[in-house]
Amino acid sequence: MGKFYTIDDVSEILSVTRQTVSKYIKEEKMNAVKLGKSYRIYEPDFVEFINDHSICAEDVVEYKAVDYNGFGFLNDIRNGTSAKNYKLKPFEINHEESFNTFFWGDNLHILKQLMPKIRGKVDLIYIDPPFGTGQIFSDLDNNEAYDDTLVNSEFLSFLRDRLYLLKECLSKEGSIYLHIDKKIGHYVKVVMDEVFGYKNFINDITRIKCNPKNFSRKAYGNFSDMILFYAKNRDKQIWNDIKEPLSEDDIDRLFKKKHKKYGPYTTHPIHAPGETDDGDTGKEWKGMKPPKGRHWRYSRKELTRLDDAGLIEWSTTGNPRKIVFAKDHDGKKVQDVWEFKDKGKSYVDYPTQKNQDLLERIILNSSQKDSLVLDCFAGSGSTLIAANKHKRKWIGMDNSEYSLKTVRNIFHDQGIKSNYVKLVESE
């Protein structure tokens, strides 16, 4: 039938969300063929749709200064008062631990209720809040997952209130990662600078979210979003400096020699800058002294051990160098551009579900075993699953019934024990 488009393709071309395209299909405004869990929109059908409908980009968001009427609610929290019109009501108990609980309801009021229990105890917060798109997000079957209709200063105030409470939750060694779209992310950074302090800004991480697109609209392709990383107290935050494994290209570039038994390797000098007049590393070894102005990197005893173990390579001119194998490399430092692509909507349990490896990187780098991890926009529970996998305690929150259903199903399938608590109005 010729050329076809995916839902992602149509979304990019029309400058609308995937949910909007799905809605067109469900309402039979756009003809599509379902193959497995995905849809194909063939070119003649797409052209017919465009001819029959007036399509324009979704509303442009105009950002104004945040209209905020003070911090009375935060003072109430600090003075020991909470949201008096609400209470937390457990409705399913699966363990007796203090944490590992999913809370269903408005996270602002849940945080207020939990504050006496978690203030200063959370080592890591990851949140992926609504992006202020003005959309209602649904799955392919048009089941509403969450409402993202707050925009402009209203959205920023919504987020700002919660960030002030989340800061209260963080431990002295705590940090927060906020995942956000680039359309609004730079405004969110201004708010985070206000809440956490500019000096506590650590990184603006670019996350490559999908494959590059080749569309005709007058703009560069958009295949990334951003993660803002802040500490409660810069340079005191938990930081495990987890390395990234070398890629095959890295190994080919850095380890050009091949050992018949141990694989790729390279060699490093066994001397370093600076002379040692009286120490062991300045004395003669195997009939030679270090080059002028340098000293041995290792004691002569260690050099002999390396040589006896076959870990010193001697050139034809008698120059010794230490053998370093690729298999023993610790990995490379993680930079601030991450490639963790999201799976297609047909292959996930929840709209906007994030890559699990991304969350594991954050949890392994910025928390310890038994640390408390919090996600108050939990969605499908991916953060909680990663925290549970790596022996962290966790708290999840979401206002969406679809989220609650998804989390319960996934946790049941994976054998994750969670308690479930609902925010209800007090009588």
Sequence and secondary structure as in RCSB ss.txt:
>XXXX:A:sequence
MGKFYTIDDVSEILSVTRQTVSKYIKEEKMNAVKLGKSYRIYEPDFVEFINDHSICAEDVVEYKAVDYNGFGFLN
DIRNGTSAKNYKLKPFEINHEESFNTFFWGDNLHILKQLMPKIRGKVDLIYIDPPFGTGQIFSDLDNNEAYDDTL
VNSEFLSFLRDRLYLLKECLSKEGSIYLHIDKKIGHYVKVVMDEVFGYKNFINDITRIKCNPKNFSRKAYGNFSD
MILFYAKNRDKQIWNDIKEPLSEDDIDRLFKKKHKKYGPYTTHPIHAPGETDDGDTGKEWKGMKPPKGRHWRYSR
KELTRLDDAGLIEWSTTGNPRKIVFAKDHDGKKVQDVWEFKDKGKSYVDYPTQKNQDLLERIILNSSQKDSLVLD
CFAGSGSTLIAANKHKRKWIGMDNSEYSLKTVRNIFHDQGIKSNYVKLVESE
>XXXX:A:secstr
   EE HHHHHHHHT  HHHHHHHHHTTSS  EEETTEEEEEHHHHHHHHHHS                  HHHH
HHHTT   TTEEEEEEE     SS EEEES HHHHHHHHHHHHTTTEEEEEE    S SEEEE TT  EEEEE  
 HHHHHHHHHHHHHHHHHHEEEEEEEEEEE HHHHHHHHHHHHHHH GGGEEEEEEEE S      SSS    EE
EEEEEESSTTSS      B   HHHHHHH  EEETTTEEEEEEESEEES  SSSGGGS BTTB   TTEEESS H
HHHHHHHHTT EEE TTS EEEEEEGGG   B   SEEE     GGGSSSTT   HHHHHHHHHHH  TT EEEE
SS TTTHHHHHHHHTT EEEEEES HHHHHHHHHHHHHHT   EEEEEEE  
